[in-house]
Amino acid sequence: QIIRIIEGESPDLDQLAKTIQADVSLSYRLLTYLNSPTFGFMRKIDSIRQAMTLLGWINVRNWLRAVLLADITQGDVQTELLHLSLWRGKFLELIVAGHDYWDFRPDEMFLLGLFSLLDAILGIPMSDALAFLPLTDAQKKALCGAGATEYMPLLTLMIAFEERDEDTLGRMLQNLSLEPARLRTLHCEAGAWAAPILEIGQGARE
């Protein structure tokens, strides 16, 4: 139900708030997340609607995507993969938010990074994992590695960062006219963003 709401063309925020409120675990994690030192709000956030207003629609949707994916992971390996997926998603989102490339939307790039390791997390072929997800054919093609798409340069850049492949990284930064120091900062920011979400997701299940 939550997936249907957040991936709909015209999301009903009131219905989403009611759905989250009806789920004790989700309500707990959202309020814990916003009342953590990560945000440092002066006063306590004590309602789901207030939490959604403060986070904003895009951030609420990305948080829910992350938490829902966390709920289906099992074991240390999957947890590490989920952390990397969150890191990837936020990194791609930050790049696109700060640069105008091919009219990509930050939220779609977050989703692309988030799902980039879905096959390893679920233990099934990527084509099966993506079959019913709200992605375009080009996005699914990119994630499956089925030929070149408009998304491949950013995905290649993302992997070069992780593998510390300086040759590929330097080439992609030059090709995309991106400033190395700025991109390294964004990569660190994305990693810092991913950590508390994962910790809260785990804490609610233990």
C-alpha positions, 0 to 999 in steps of 0.5 A, spaced: 500 500 500 505 504 501 509 503 495 502 504 491 502 511 494 509 513 494 510 511 486 503 514 484 503 520 479 499 524 484 501 522 491 496 523 497 500 525 502 494 525 507 493 518 505 500 516 506 500 519 513 494 515 515 498 509 512 504 510 516 500 512 523 497 505 522 504 502 522 507 502 529 514 500 526 514 505 521 511 511 525 517 509 530 522 509 525 520 516 522 519 519 529 526 517 531 530 519 525 527 526 525 528 526 533 535 524 532 542 528 533 542 528 525 537 533 524 538 537 531 531 540 531 529 545 537 523 542 539 520 534 539 517 532 532 511 528 535 506 527 529 507 523 522 504 529 519 509 534 522 515 529 520 512 529 513 512 536 512 519 537 515 522 532 511 518 534 504 515 529 499 522 527 496 525 526 502 519 522 505 519 518 499 526 516 499 526 515 506 520 510 505 524 507 499 530 505 504 526 503 510 522 498 506 528 495 502 531 495 509 525 490 511 527 485 506 534 484 507 537 479 512 544 478 514 550 482 514 552 481 507 545 484 505 546 489 510 552 492 507 549 491 500 543 496 503 548 501 505 552 501 499 545 502 495 543 508 499 550 511 499 549 510 491 542 513 491 544 519 495 550 520 491 547 520 484 541 524 487 546 530 489 550 530 483 544 531 479 541 536 484 547 540 483 548 539 475 543 540 469 545 533 465 540 530 460 534 533 464 535 527 470 530 528 476 534 527 483 529 523 485 529 518 479 537 518 480 536 516 487 531 510 485 536 508 480 542 508 485 538 504 490 536 499 486 543 498 483 544 492 487 537 489 488 539 482 485 545 481 490 540 483 496 534 479 493 539 473 490 535 473 484 537 476 477 536 483 476 531 482 470 526 479 475 528 484 481 526 489 476 520 486 473 514 490 477 518 496 479 516 503 477 522 504 472 523 506 465 525 501 460 532 505 459 533 505 467 532 497 467 536 497 461 542 501 465 541 497 471 541 490 467 547 492 464 544 491 457 547 496 453 549 503 453 543 508 455 543 515 457 544 513 465 551 509 464 556 515 464 553 517 471 553 509 473 560 508 471 562 515 475 559 512 481 562 505 481 569 508 479 568 512 486 567 506 489 573 502 486 577 508 487 579 507 479 583 513 478 583 512 471 576 511 469 574 516 475 579 522 472 576 520 465 569 521 467 570 527 471 573 530 465 567 528 460 562 530 464 565 537 466 565 535 473 569 538 479 573 533 482 573 536 489 566 537 489 564 530 487 568 527 493 565 532 498 558 529 495 560 522 495 562 523 503 555 527 504 552 521 501 555 516 505 554 520 512 546 521 510 546 513 509 548 511 515 543 513 520 537 511 516 540 504 516 542 504 524 534 506 525 532 501 520 536 495 524 534 498 531 527 497 530 527 490 528 532 487 533 
